[in-house]
């Protein structure tokens, strides 16, 4: 081999190695970026953080105020007051004189100088009510008629609706597993229940609420604004999805094997919806074109935090290697926009001043342009096939630019919130249930839990009494929350 041929071979090998190094550097940067993501700088849920370090409080996305911790001035507060009619009165009179030790007459009247009350639980035990059917002879025709038992006394002996409602409450509101529910009721009331009995009560209560769920879906379809979200849960050892659609007063849950539009189509609330749909960037929600869409900006704040704090993506000598100052500035601008929207709403105004809104949008476009300049599209490699993978910062910038009308919808219409916190708070309850009780064993059990959670969450939002409501699913008449 001549020197020229050898040099040419070495140059080709060096070019190939450089290409491989570039690919490996990109993969390494991508892996580092993935490892550095948590709930404070990405859209990952807090439940995925595990036991690793928590971000310091100085990185909180909440707005800083000068308020001190604790109750604020004007807060009504809660305290324990004396009741006007106590259940039991105990009088404590002295038996001897404190001065001369003379025995005092027990019949002598005394004056009350001070009252103190102790509020405590009564002794807890089951109250057994025996129902007796009486036979009575008619004086006219001598026919004997037997009295009818009430609906709650279906067999020779059974537990009543109050205990059944309490068991369902512990499972669906406090998220206790069936076995621990049995333990709690045994400790509190001395009853010996099986997990199968409690599971049957849960299913029975859910079956009664079938009509309620139908009416709840119809009410949500007519709501002017809906929040939607989804999260993964475990069912029979597999990952399925809990979907929530909610407002400030209504909540609907459903568990489906799919995460995308197949699930939301089957649930039947979003198809045909014509109000404002608030959600995160999950593409399945964009399928419903008749609704006006508004994106959750807290997700954008987290992603901007990740871009501003995270390591550079791509070659160290590229423009993305420097600190992404535009990301911090854009995050501050979004928070400023929220403050302006909140202040305008609090002042009773219907719209933000046009000049102020135009100025903020102009700054928004300027920062997006700076970000796009700092994160150019990737260069294609020789013989590369398919699309080039863009950086997370570039993808975020393009979403904020193309979807501007959805990102800044809260500026155009003050009835639209800045974030999707309503749905995120509601769907988080399924994560709490999974942490406390684990996964579901069957689809029927998951569906029953979702329907009951829809009922108790809606009632809780409206200030309803959950124990009375769950008791009504066994004894009737069913307590309905307001669905208008």
KELODREN-126457 format. One line per 8 residues: number of its first residue (from 1); their letters; for each residue x, y, z of C-alpha. Coordinates in steps of 0.25 Angstrom, whole numbers, plus 5000, padded with zeros to 4 digits. Example, Ala and Ser with C-alpha at 12.3 -4.5 7.8 and 13.67 -1.06 7.14 Angstrom:
2
1> AS> 5049:4982:5031  5055:4996:5029
***
This chain:
484
1> XXXXXXXX> 5000:5000:5000  5006:5013:4996  5007:5025:5006  4996:5032:4998  4986:5020:5000  4990:5019:5014  4987:5034:5017  4974:5033:5010
9> XXXXXXXX> 4970:5021:5018  4974:5028:5031  4966:5040:5027  4954:5032:5025  4955:5025:5038  4957:5038:5045  4945:5043:5039  4937:5031:5043
17> XXXXXXXX> 4942:5032:5057  4938:5046:5058  4924:5043:5054  4923:5032:5064  4929:5042:5075  4918:5052:5071  4907:5041:5072  4913:5036:5086
25> XXXXXXXX> 4914:5051:5091  4899:5053:5087  4895:5041:5094  4903:5044:5106  4897:5058:5107  4883:5052:5105  4885:5042:5116  4890:5052:5126
33> XXXXXXXX> 4878:5061:5123  4869:5049:5126  4876:5046:5139  4875:5061:5143  4860:5062:5141  4850:5061:5153  4837:5068:5156  4843:5082:5158
41> XXXXXXXX> 4849:5083:5144  4840:5074:5135  4826:5069:5133  4830:5057:5142  4820:5055:5153  4825:5056:5168  4822:5041:5170  4833:5038:5160
49> XXXXXXXX> 4844:5045:5169  4846:5033:5178  4855:5035:5190  4866:5044:5183  4869:5058:5187  4858:5068:5187  4860:5081:5180  4863:5092:5190
57> XXXXXXXX> 4852:5101:5194  4858:5113:5187  4855:5107:5174  4840:5107:5177  4831:5112:5165  4822:5119:5175  4822:5134:5175  4830:5140:5187
65> XXXXXXXX> 4822:5149:5197  4825:5157:5209  4815:5149:5217  4820:5142:5230  4816:5127:5232  4803:5123:5238  4790:5130:5239  4789:5143:5232
73> XXXXXXXX> 4782:5156:5238  4767:5155:5236  4767:5139:5236  4755:5135:5244  4762:5123:5250  4757:5111:5257  4756:5109:5272  4748:5100:5282
81> XXXXXXXX> 4736:5107:5288  4727:5104:5299  4714:5097:5295  4701:5103:5301  4694:5090:5304  4704:5079:5309  4700:5065:5308  4705:5062:5323
89> XXXXXXXX> 4707:5071:5334  4716:5068:5346  4716:5077:5358  4729:5078:5367  4725:5083:5381  4735:5084:5392  4733:5074:5404  4741:5083:5414
97> XXXXXXXX> 4743:5097:5417  4757:5102:5411  4759:5111:5423  4755:5104:5435  4753:5090:5430  4738:5089:5435  4730:5078:5428  4721:5085:5418
105> XXXXXXXX> 4706:5081:5417  4703:5073:5405  4689:5079:5403  4694:5093:5404  4692:5101:5391  4705:5105:5383  4708:5115:5373  4715:5112:5359
113> XXXXXXXX> 4728:5120:5358  4734:5114:5346  4730:5104:5334  4740:5095:5327  4736:5085:5316  4742:5072:5311  4738:5068:5297  4741:5053:5295
121> XXXXXXXX> 4736:5041:5287  4725:5033:5293  4728:5018:5296  4727:5012:5282  4719:4999:5280  4709:4994:5270  4694:4996:5273  4686:4984:5270
129> XXXXXXXX> 4672:4987:5265  4663:4974:5265  4652:4975:5255  4639:4966:5259  4628:4963:5249  4615:4963:5256  4603:4955:5252  4590:4962:5254
137> XXXXXXXX> 4576:4956:5252  4565:4964:5244  4553:4966:5253  4544:4967:5241  4548:4955:5232  4558:4948:5242  4569:4948:5232  4583:4948:5239
145> XXXXXXXX> 4593:4959:5233  4608:4959:5235  4616:4972:5236  4626:4975:5226  4641:4976:5229  4649:4989:5225  4658:4988:5213  4670:4988:5222
153> XXXXXXXX> 4666:4975:5228  4667:4965:5217  4672:4953:5224  4672:4947:5238  4684:4956:5242  4692:4966:5235  4700:4979:5236  4693:4992:5235
161> XXXXXXXX> 4695:5003:5224  4703:5012:5234  4714:5002:5236  4714:4998:5221  4715:5013:5217  4727:5015:5227  4734:5003:5221  4732:5009:5207
169> XXXXXXXX> 4737:5022:5212  4750:5016:5218  4753:5010:5205  4749:5021:5195  4752:5033:5203  4763:5029:5212  4769:5019:5202  4770:5007:5213
177> XXXXXXXX> 4772:4993:5207  4761:4984:5209  4769:4976:5220  4772:4989:5228  4758:4994:5227  4754:4981:5234  4764:4983:5244  4760:4997:5247
185> XXXXXXXX> 4745:4993:5248  4749:4982:5257  4757:4991:5266  4746:5002:5266  4734:4994:5267  4738:4980:5270  4732:4974:5257  4738:4962:5250
193> XXXXXXXX> 4738:4965:5235  4745:4958:5223  4751:4966:5212  4742:4959:5202  4730:4965:5210  4736:4979:5209  4739:4977:5194  4724:4973:5192
201> XXXXXXXX> 4719:4986:5199  4728:4994:5190  4723:4988:5178  4708:4989:5183  4710:5004:5186  4716:5007:5172  4705:4999:5165  4695:5009:5171
209> XXXXXXXX> 4702:5021:5166  4701:5017:5151  4690:5027:5148  4699:5038:5156  4711:5035:5147  4702:5037:5134  4697:5050:5139  4710:5055:5144
217> XXXXXXXX> 4716:5052:5130  4705:5060:5124  4707:5072:5133  4722:5072:5130  4719:5072:5115  4711:5085:5117  4722:5092:5126  4728:5104:5120
225> XXXXXXXX> 4742:5100:5125  4748:5086:5127  4761:5081:5133  4767:5068:5128  4778:5059:5132  4783:5045:5133  4792:5036:5141  4797:5022:5141
233> XXXXXXXX> 4792:5012:5151  4794:4997:5153  4783:4987:5150  4786:4972:5151  4800:4975:5149  4799:4983:5137  4800:4998:5135  4786:5005:5131
241> XXXXXXXX> 4782:5019:5132  4773:5027:5141  4766:5039:5134  4760:5051:5141  4751:5061:5135  4747:5072:5146  4743:5086:5149  4743:5093:5163
249> XXXXXXXX> 4730:5086:5167  4730:5073:5159  4739:5061:5157  4739:5049:5148  4749:5038:5148  4750:5026:5139  4761:5015:5138  4764:5010:5124
257> XXXXXXXX> 4775:5001:5117  4779:5013:5108  4784:5026:5110  4780:5033:5097  4768:5037:5089  4763:5022:5090  4761:5024:5105  4755:5038:5104
265> XXXXXXXX> 4746:5034:5093  4741:5022:5101  4738:5031:5114  4730:5040:5105  4732:5054:5111  4742:5061:5102  4736:5057:5088  4727:5068:5084
273> XXXXXXXX> 4731:5077:5095  4730:5092:5091  4735:5099:5103  4750:5102:5108  4758:5090:5110  4770:5092:5119  4781:5081:5119  4795:5078:5118
281> XXXXXXXX> 4802:5076:5104  4798:5062:5102  4794:5061:5088  4781:5053:5090  4774:5065:5095  4777:5073:5083  4768:5063:5075  4755:5070:5079
289> XXXXXXXX> 4755:5081:5070  4741:5087:5074  4747:5091:5088  4756:5103:5090  4769:5098:5096  4778:5104:5107  4791:5098:5112  4796:5097:5126
297> XXXXXXXX> 4807:5107:5128  4812:5101:5140  4818:5090:5131  4824:5101:5123  4831:5107:5135  4836:5093:5140  4842:5091:5126  4848:5105:5125
305> XXXXXXXX> 4854:5102:5139  4861:5089:5133  4866:5097:5121  4872:5108:5130  4878:5099:5140  4881:5087:5133  4894:5083:5125  4896:5088:5111
313> XXXXXXXX> 4891:5078:5101  4900:5075:5089  4914:5079:5086  4921:5087:5097  4926:5097:5087  4912:5099:5081  4903:5111:5084  4895:5103:5094
321> XXXXXXXX> 4907:5101:5103  4905:5115:5109  4895:5117:5120  4881:5118:5114  4878:5132:5119  4865:5133:5111  4859:5122:5118  4860:5129:5132
329> XXXXXXXX> 4855:5142:5125  4843:5135:5119  4839:5128:5132  4839:5141:5139  4831:5147:5128  4820:5136:5129  4820:5138:5144  4818:5153:5141
337> XXXXXXXX> 4807:5150:5132  4800:5142:5142  4801:5153:5152  4795:5163:5143  4784:5154:5140  4781:5151:5154  4781:5166:5158  4772:5170:5146
345> XXXXXXXX> 4762:5159:5150  4763:5164:5165  4760:5178:5161  4747:5173:5154  4751:5176:5140  4747:5167:5128  4760:5169:5120  4775:5173:5121
353> XXXXXXXX> 4778:5186:5115  4781:5184:5101  4794:5192:5101  4799:5184:5113  4796:5171:5106  4802:5175:5093  4815:5179:5101  4816:5166:5108
361> XXXXXXXX> 4813:5158:5095  4824:5166:5088  4834:5162:5099  4829:5147:5098  4833:5147:5083  4846:5154:5086  4850:5143:5096  4846:5132:5087
369> XXXXXXXX> 4854:5138:5076  4866:5138:5085  4864:5124:5089  4862:5119:5075  4875:5126:5071  4883:5119:5083  4877:5106:5079  4878:5104:5064
377> XXXXXXXX> 4872:5091:5058  4883:5080:5057  4891:5078:5045  4889:5066:5037  4901:5056:5037  4906:5050:5024  4898:5038:5020  4888:5041:5031
385> XXXXXXXX> 4874:5035:5029  4861:5040:5035  4858:5052:5044  4869:5058:5052  4867:5058:5067  4865:5072:5073  4869:5077:5087  4858:5078:5098
393> XXXXXXXX> 4860:5093:5097  4857:5094:5083  4845:5085:5084  4840:5094:5095  4842:5106:5087  4835:5101:5075  4823:5097:5084  4822:5111:5090
401> XXXXXXXX> 4823:5118:5077  4813:5109:5069  4803:5108:5081  4804:5122:5085  4789:5124:5085  4787:5112:5095  4799:5116:5103  4794:5130:5105
409> XXXXXXXX> 4779:5127:5105  4779:5132:5120  4782:5146:5115  4771:5147:5105  4760:5141:5114  4761:5144:5129  4752:5132:5132  4763:5123:5127
417> XXXXXXXX> 4773:5119:5138  4788:5119:5136  4790:5105:5139  4783:5091:5140  4785:5090:5155  4770:5086:5157  4772:5073:5149  4785:5070:5155
425> XXXXXXXX> 4780:5071:5169  4768:5062:5166  4777:5052:5158  4787:5051:5169  4777:5044:5178  4779:5032:5170  4794:5032:5173  4791:5033:5187
433> XXXXXXXX> 4782:5021:5186  4793:5013:5179  4803:5017:5190  4794:5013:5201  4786:5001:5196  4794:4996:5183  4788:4993:5170  4775:4988:5166
441> XXXXXXXX> 4772:4973:5164  4761:4974:5154  4755:4984:5144  4742:4983:5152  4749:4987:5164  4756:4999:5157  4743:5003:5151  4735:5003:5164
449> XXXXXXXX> 4746:5011:5171  4746:5021:5160  4731:5023:5161  4731:5024:5176  4743:5034:5175  4735:5042:5165  4723:5043:5175  4731:5046:5188
457> XXXXXXXX> 4740:5056:5181  4728:5064:5175  4721:5063:5189  4734:5068:5196  4736:5080:5186  4721:5084:5189  4722:5082:5204  4714:5070:5205
465> XXXXXXXX> 4714:5060:5217  4721:5048:5211  4717:5038:5222  4702:5041:5220  4704:5041:5205  4710:5027:5205  4700:5022:5215  4689:5026:5206
473> XXXXXXXX> 4695:5017:5195  4690:5005:5204  4678:5011:5211  4673:5022:5201  4668:5031:5197  4681:5034:5189  4687:5048:5193  4691:5055:5180
481> XXXX> 4701:5066:5179  4697:5078:5170  4700:5075:5155  4695:5088:5149
***
